[in-house]
Amino acid sequence: MRIGALIALAVVVLAGVAHAQAAMNLDTFVTRANRIPMNPAAMLMPDAHRLKGEAERAFTAVGREIRDARAAGRTPPACPPERLDLNPRQLLDYLNGIPQSRRQRMTVTDGIRSWLASRYPCPGG
């Protein structure tokens, strides 16, 4: 009985952590990212590591959307090259350029999708 209760508690806690991570909007991401210095030592900061993970998940999600759209014969949201030349400063500058009121309603994935679409538009799209 105790093991079952512990498992249930662990599931609830992990679900809460997953929800807290999923709930980060683009404005929160940008605000936190603006506080992190752009140098190699920054990755030693826990918040920088979390933001990097959030950005990686967003890029993965948009990459999946692009592959799925192409497989279905639809125009993808962006047409980036196979390998991206990512400049974090340029990305952050773009995201900072989105009005705060709009960033508050966007996910990090929305922001990455928007950046990719602006930088790598699809021909005829």
Beta strands, then each sheet from edge to edge (+ up, - down):
end
